[in-house]
């Protein structure tokens, strides 16, 4: 399946390598100049270059512009094409969430990028068609990344408070926790 996908897009490997160098070099240099870690931003830039090369280079399917499969994504987790699409987008979601630490923003931006990729595939006459199944397969890893990082953050907050809720007393403290309601005003 991967061989067929690579063969369907002439010049994919060469285009990816050129695009990867074009985006990776400036990304790494800017990160180093700002005295920031360079590996994560560069890895994300290279990965995005690969995603653009795979999804936006003209294919030889012979499709006309504005052909779109609008059927329900019923075989999302059993279709080889959908699974490959998820495998392509999952690492990008992971890298973006790790780099930006804004899972909801990454999910929203990823959803917009996925929609724009599908729209561009059909509108630009690239010999590709858009597909609701592809859109769902591209967005599913983003949602998983958001859920995973949100769970990770909840765990870190709990660890920061020693496994207790933020309002509870510290271990060894004899005072009881405050009531969850305000105390009534006392009459004189």
C-alpha positions in Angstrom: 0.0 0.0 0.0 2.8 2.4 0.9 4.7 1.5 -2.4 1.5 2.2 -4.3 1.0 5.6 -2.5 4.6 6.6 -3.2 4.4 5.5 -6.9 1.1 7.4 -7.4 2.9 10.7 -6.8 5.8 11.2 -9.2 8.8 12.9 -7.7 7.5 12.6 -4.1 10.8 11.6 -2.5 12.8 14.3 -4.3 10.2 17.0 -3.6 10.1 16.0 0.1 13.9 16.1 0.5 14.1 19.6 -1.1 11.2 21.0 0.9 12.5 19.5 4.1 15.9 21.2 3.7 14.2 24.5 2.7 12.1 24.5 5.9 14.4 22.7 8.3 17.5 24.9 7.9 15.8 28.2 8.6 13.8 26.7 11.5 16.9 25.3 13.2 18.9 28.5 12.6 16.2 30.8 14.0 15.7 28.5 17.1 19.5 28.5 17.7 19.7 32.3 17.3 17.0 32.7 19.9 18.8 30.3 22.2 15.8 27.9 22.1 15.9 24.2 21.7 16.1 23.5 18.0 15.2 19.8 17.6 11.5 19.9 18.2 10.7 22.8 16.0 12.9 21.4 13.2 11.3 17.9 13.5 7.9 19.5 13.3 8.9 21.6 10.3 10.3 18.5 8.5 7.3 16.5 9.3 5.0 19.2 8.0 7.1 19.4 4.8 6.5 15.6 4.4 2.8 16.0 5.0 2.5 18.8 2.4 4.6 16.7 -0.1 2.4 13.7 0.3 -1.0 15.4 0.3 -0.5 18.3 -2.1 1.8 17.1 -4.9 -0.2 16.4 -8.1 -1.2 12.7 -8.4 -1.9 10.8 -11.6 -5.5 9.6 -10.7 -6.9 11.6 -13.6 -9.6 13.3 -11.5 -11.1 16.6 -12.4 -11.4 19.6 -10.1 -14.2 19.7 -7.5 -14.8 16.0 -7.2 -15.5 15.2 -3.5 -16.5 12.0 -1.8 -19.1 13.1 0.8 -20.1 9.7 2.0 -20.1 9.0 5.8 -16.7 7.7 7.0 -18.1 4.2 8.0 -14.8 2.3 7.5 -12.5 4.8 9.2 -10.7 2.3 11.5 -10.7 -0.6 9.0 -9.7 1.1 5.8 -6.0 0.8 4.9 -6.1 4.3 3.3 -7.6 5.8 6.5 -5.1 4.1 8.7 -2.2 5.4 6.6 -3.7 8.9 6.8 -3.9 8.6 10.6 -0.4 7.3 10.7 0.8 10.3 8.7 -1.0 12.9 10.8 -0.5 11.4 14.3 3.2 12.3 14.8 2.6 15.8 13.6 -0.2 16.3 16.2 2.1 14.8 18.9 5.1 17.1 17.9 2.9 20.2 17.7 1.3 19.6 21.1 4.7 18.9 22.7 6.1 22.0 21.1 3.3 24.5 21.7 1.8 23.1 24.9 -1.6 24.3 23.6 -3.6 21.1 22.8 -6.9 22.8 22.0 -5.2 25.3 19.8 -3.3 22.6 18.0 -6.5 20.6 17.5 -8.3 23.6 16.1 -5.4 24.6 13.8 -4.9 21.0 12.8 -8.6 20.7 11.9 -8.3 23.9 9.8 -5.1 22.6 8.1 -6.9 19.3 7.3 -9.9 21.0 5.8 -7.6 23.3 3.7 -5.6 20.3 2.5 -8.9 18.6 1.3 -10.2 21.8 -0.2 -6.9 22.4 -2.0 -6.7 18.8 -3.3 -10.1 19.2 -5.0 -10.0 22.9 -6.1 -6.5 23.1 -7.5 -6.9 20.3 -10.1 -4.1 18.2 -8.6 -5.6 14.9 -9.9 -6.8 14.2 -6.4 -10.2 14.3 -4.8 -11.4 15.4 -1.4 -12.9 13.0 1.0 -14.9 13.2 4.2 -13.2 10.0 5.3 -9.8 11.6 4.8 -10.8 14.7 6.7 -12.0 12.5 9.6 -8.8 10.3 9.5 -6.7 13.5 9.6 -8.6 14.9 12.5 -8.8 11.8 14.6 -5.1 11.8 15.7 -5.4 15.5 16.6 -8.3 14.7 19.0 -6.3 11.8 20.4 -3.3 14.1 21.0 -5.5 16.7 22.8 -7.1 14.0 25.0 -3.7 12.5 25.8 -2.0 15.7 26.7 -5.0 16.9 28.6 -4.9 13.7 30.7 -1.1 14.2 31.1 -1.7 17.8 32.4 -4.3 16.7 34.8 -1.9 14.1 36.2 0.9 16.7 36.5 -1.4 19.1 38.4 -2.4 16.3 40.8 1.3 15.3 41.3 2.2 19.0 41.9 -0.4 19.0 44.8 0.9 15.7 46.1 -2.0 13.7 44.9 -4.5 15.8 46.7 -6.9 18.4 45.6 -5.7 22.0 45.7 -8.0 23.0 48.6 -7.2 20.1 50.9 -4.7 20.4 53.8 -1.1 19.3 53.6 -0.2 15.9 55.1 0.4 16.2 58.8 -1.8 19.3 59.1 -4.4 18.8 61.9 -7.0 21.4 60.8 -9.9 20.1 58.9 -10.6 21.3 55.4 -12.8 24.3 55.0 -16.5 23.6 54.3 -17.4 24.0 50.6 -20.1 26.6 51.5 -19.7 30.0 53.1 -20.3 30.3 56.8 -23.5 32.0 57.8 -23.3 35.5 59.2 -23.7 35.6 63.0 -26.3 37.7 64.6 -25.1 40.2 67.2 
